[in-house]
Amino acid sequence: MSTMGVVSQLLALVTALLVAPLLTGWVNQWRHWLQNKSAPGLLQPYRMLHKLFKKESLVAEHASPLFRVAPYVIFSCMLLASAIVPTLSTDLPLSPAADAIALVGLFALARVFISLAAMDVGTAFGTLGARREMLVGFLAEPALLMVLFCASMITRSTSLTTIVETLSNRELAIYPSMLLAGVAFTMVSLAENSRVPVDNPDTHLELTMIHEALILEYSARHLALLEWAASLKLFAYSCIGLALFFPWGVAQGGESGLGLGALAVALASLVGKLALGGVVLALIETLNAKLRIFRAPEFLGTAFMLAVLGLLLHMLLGMGK
C-alpha cells in the first residue's frame, strides 16, 4: 500500500461525497432545459441537504430501531460502493474489495434495508414502495451481474481494478459483446436510480412512485442521508459505466508510481465524462415516457436478455483468448 494510493483513495471518497449532489443538480438542470422549463440552480441539492440537516427529525411513535439505523446503513453502502469503483486510480487500498459480486451485494444490502425500513412503520404507501423496489431489484441485479460478467470474461477476473486496467489498454471495438452489455447497463441504471421510464424522480403521485414511497416517512437528517445516498448511487452507477465502457483517463500505478499530476488529469477526465453523461441521461429521460408499473418487468427482462446475449456472444466468438 503506497502513500499515493492512500491519497488517491481519500480523494476518491471526497470526490464522491462532493460531486454526487452536483451530478444530481446537473442532470436536473439539463432535464428542465431540454423541456423548456425554468431550471433549478446547480447547487440546489446542496441547499436541500443543508436545510434538512438543520431540521429536527420526527419519527413515528411505533418505529423500531431499524427505521432509525437504515439511513446510516444505506448511506454507508453507497459511499463504499463509490469508493471501491476505480474512478481516479487503480492503485487503491480498497482494490482487494473491489469485486463485481461484492459491488452488487452492496446495492442489494442497501435495497433490503430501505425496503424493511419502509415497511417498518406500516403505512400503505411505504409497503407499496417496498414491494415495487424489491420487484425492480429482483430483475435488475441479475442483469447487472451479467453485464459485469461480460467484462469479467474478457479480463478473466471479477476484480474491477483488473477490468479497468485491461480494458483501458485495449480497443473497445473488438468486443461486440460489450455493446450489448452497454445497452443493458443503461437500462438497468435507469431502473436502479428511479429514472424515467421506470420511475420519475419528480413525481409525488402515490400510484406510480417507487423511490418517493420508500422515503415518505423520513424527515430531517434521516431524509438528508437518504437523498445523499440516492445521489451517491447515481454517481456510483455512472462511475461503473465509465469504468466498464470508457475506462480511459484513469491513473494507473506502475513501477514508476502514481503522481499528483496523473491524479489531477484523472479527476479532470472524470468530471468531464460525468458532465457529458449527465447530459445524455437528461436527454434519455426527456425523450422517453414513463412506463406503467406492470411494464417494468418487461423492460428489465429485456436488459437481462441483452446482457446474457452479450455473454453468449463473447463465448461463441471465443474472445479474450
VENCORSUL-V373606 format. One record per backbone hydrogen bond with DSSP energy under -1.0 kcal/mol. NH is the residue of the N-H (numbers start at 1). CO is the residue of the C=O. If there is no record, write none. Layout:
NH:CO
NH:CO
//
This chain:
6:2
7:3
8:4
9:5
10:6
11:7
12:8
13:9
14:10
15:11
16:12
17:13
18:14
19:15
20:16
23:19
24:20
25:21
26:22
27:23
28:24
29:25
30:26
31:27
32:28
33:29
34:30
35:31
36:33
37:32
44:41
47:43
48:44
49:45
50:46
51:47
52:48
53:49
63:60
67:64
69:65
70:66
73:69
74:70
75:71
76:72
77:73
78:74
79:75
80:76
81:77
82:78
83:79
84:80
87:85
90:251
92:90
95:92
97:94
98:95
99:97
100:158
103:99
104:100
105:101
106:102
107:103
108:104
109:105
110:106
111:107
112:108
113:109
114:110
115:111
116:112
117:113
118:114
119:115
120:116
127:123
128:124
129:125
130:126
131:127
132:128
133:129
134:130
135:131
136:132
137:133
138:134
139:135
140:136
141:137
144:140
145:141
146:142
147:143
148:144
149:145
150:146
151:147
152:148
153:149
155:151
156:152
157:152
160:98
163:159
164:160
165:161
166:162
167:163
168:164
170:167
175:172
178:175
180:176
181:177
182:178
183:179
184:180
185:181
186:182
187:183
188:184
189:185
190:186
191:187
192:188
193:189
194:191
195:190
198:195
199:195
203:200
208:205
209:205
214:210
215:211
218:215
222:219
223:219
224:220
225:221
226:222
227:223
228:224
229:225
230:226
231:227
232:228
233:229
234:230
235:231
236:232
237:233
238:234
239:235
240:236
241:237
242:238
243:239
244:240
245:241
246:242
250:247
251:88
263:259
264:260
265:261
266:262
267:263
268:264
269:265
270:266
271:267
272:268
273:269
274:270
275:271
276:272
277:273
278:274
279:275
280:276
281:277
282:278
283:279
284:280
285:281
286:282
287:283
291:197
295:292
296:293
299:295
300:296
301:297
302:298
303:299
304:300
305:301
306:302
307:303
308:304
309:305
310:306
311:307
312:308
313:309
314:310
315:311
316:312
317:313
319:314
//
